[in-house]
Amino acid sequence: MTENTEVQPTVDPRKASLNKNLETAAWGFFLIMLGGFMFVPESVVKSGWWSIGVGLILLGLNAARYFSGIRMSGFTTFLGILSLAGGILELAGVGGIGGAVFLIVLGGYLILKPYFDRQGLFGKAEQSKP
């Protein structure tokens, strides 16, 4: 008989704690951005800048994870790219193409997914990279 053994990824408590701290900081920045969006009128700051800010927060969170040796979140990376692209397009005066941008970014992710899987870039943050 062949024994099917699956190697369970190890959980690194230090990385789990660091990831929690990074996520908490990102939430703090996000809530400050949300409050600013509600407080500052659009005549002062165009709404595209808020989307860019949210995108930079999400991508910054994943950059901090990457440089700390923690796996990135594919979901927040995807949302960060969408938010950043949407904000840039909104500032450029191109509106109503959010669905098209979503499909393009999703398609790009699917094309690059085998590379991401080989590199072990995305996954549960508290698990060690192979």
Secondary structure, DSSP 8 states (H G I E B T S, - for coil): ----------B-HHHHHHHHHHHHHHHHHHHHHHHHHHHS-TTTS-HHHHHHHHHHHHHHHHHHHHHTT--B-HHHHHHHHHHHHHHHHHHTT--S-HHHHHHHHHHHHHHHHHHHHHHT-BS-TTB---
